[in-house]
Amino acid sequence: MPHAYMLRCSDGSYYVGSTRNLATRLQQHATGLGSRYTSTRIPVELVWSLETETVAQAYALEKKVQGWSRAKREALIADQWDVIVEESRRRGGRPLGG
């Protein structure tokens, strides 16, 4: 099943992606073959993922989360939806799924 996911890189930054096969993609990131960005920041750690019904949904979610602030990403990791909603209001955006 498709997934949107977020990794914490060795430098503390976050990488957001989507994939058809999460296990395979994580192995690629771990060996430096996942992306140019993560290849210079290994090791990486999976900190959040969400299974979706379609590849299009996973990709749309990836793009949405990529546009989020660090505070919103960390709230997503911590499952703090109230913070995500508040941060969205503050920046004039919409909450996840909205």
Buried (B, 14 or more C-beta within 10 A) or exposed (E): EBBBBBBBBEEEEBBBBBBEEBEEBBEBBBEBEBBEBBBEBBEBEBBBBBEBEEBEBBBBBBEBBBEBEEBBBBBBEEEBEEBBBBBBEEEEBEEBEE
